[in-house]
Amino acid sequence: MPKIWTWLVIMLTIVASVFSFLIYSGKYDKPASVYTLGDSVSYYKTEDNARKYMLAGWSRQEKGYTWTDGNEASMLFDVQNAGDKNLLLQIRAFAYLGGGLPCQTIDVHVNEIKTASWKITDEAWYEAEIPYTAVGDGLLKIKFVISDPTSPKDIGQSTDERKLGIAVKELIINVID
Amino acid sequence: MSDINERSYLLDNLKGLLIVFVVIGHFFDVWASKYFNIRFIYTFIYLFHMPCFIFISGYLTKDPEKSRGNAFENLLVPYIVMSVLWKTYCTIFSIVLHGYSSKLLTFSILNPAYGLWYLQALFIWRYFLKDILRIKYTLLVSILLSLLVGTVNEFGTVLSMSRVIVYLPFFLAGYYVRHKNYLPEILSISKKHAWIIVFITGCVAFLLSLQSNSLFRFLFYYNSYHLLGLNNVVGIITRAMTLFVGLMMTAALFKILPDKQTKLVAIGRNSMVVYIGHFYIAYYFHNMFYNLTEFNILLLGSFLIFITILFLSLDSISNIYNKFINNILNIIFIKRPIH
């Protein structure tokens, strides 16, 4: 019987080695970045601190904003000390309304729970309440589902092939109380 | 030691040590993403303390029929009562500290607050154990489900469903070890091997806490792989490895801890009250001392942990808790069944 334990300990050593390999190969490189409630996240090129929270669906930073590119754009935040708190998500943004679109409808999903639907036109602050049940242990995956991403090239406006939805300038997550 | 009897020192020592780890984990949890040393301690503890605790819970489940009969009184009612008490405490604390609170408005009985998920999960395991045991290859199926549940976003904290499924293999393993009498096999591990396992687990904890400030969240077992920023294959491999580490540490602790009277025995025998009571002091600690330096957090935290455990493991405190719960049971039930 003790021989089995020798093998099991060898297996455990292999497990530790696989962990080292996964870490070294960058498989764990995209954990959520820590976000302190109330901090302003800027999408400006000059003072960008948004990139570390971005997952898929974002274009490059431009001078005063960052465009979403495609049908979805998501971000991941590690919100410290968020347990049991209802939160408020605010973004300052405007929409790409090429081709005569009246507005862009943005469905906001937090940890796969739909929390709001915005009709975005001109630059303004848009808000969504995040119930504490969606906050979980503070890991927030925020996803914008964009109704009509449009490429300026498709409507003959420019050679820009990106599927633009909304341009985000600033984002803040705060406690509602 | 050839067998573990009803009131075994070994089991009480194990429960005592594990509940100390539970308290340490909860006292320091809000700083785990902020400070490396705390993150290392936290990750080390979370690699094995709940798998081992749940294994012991399975081991102590003697009769599935009787467990089902007792589950409402022993687990569900205390869970509901403690959830209400906890929310009330947080509300009062918030009002005193900040002048307002929305805590009661956000009360959800299905979504366990803080560490109370364990009572909810234990209720589900014990209530459904009889049915679970009827499934063919139940342990193998439970292991597969444990790995696959992370691929689905819907399983989260509601009814502790993710954790119920992830930890089910440990509960079943504990149950089978008792009923198939496998304990001598576990105890055949040498002390040298056991300490090597502890050392390797420490190395894994070091690697994981060094890598990022939030990878320890993987060990909470209620976020999907996707939500943690991992693809499903890496998620399944990682979960299989962390659960294996938990299993090995369980075996190691069974060997390392003595089967004789120690200070841990009293803590282990009153582990329920230590478990339920420590949240209140930990919450106070988090709110009043959040901005301390890491050294001061560790210093003050260790002192408070010591005092908390010492106080809550007193037999007199357990008696008060038991009387309180019994009174509530007498109010709720027409006539308590005699077991």
Interface residues (C-beta under 8 A of the other chain):
Chain A: M1 P2 W5 T6 L8 V9 M11 L12 T13 V15 A16 V18 F19 S20 L22 I23 K27 Y28 D29 K30 P31 A32 V34 L55 L76 D78 Q80 N81 G83 D84 K85 N86 N111 E112 P131 Y132 T133 G136 D137 L139 K141 I176 D177
Chain B: V30 S33 K34 C90 H98 Y100 S101 S102 K103 T106 S108 N111 A113 Y114 N153 E154 G156 T157 V158 E185 S188 I189 S190 H193 I196 I197 I200 T201 C203 V204 L207 L208 Q211 S212 N213 S214 L215 R217 F220 Y222 N223 L227 L228 G229 L230 V234 I237 T238 M241 F244 V245 M248 A251 H286 Y290
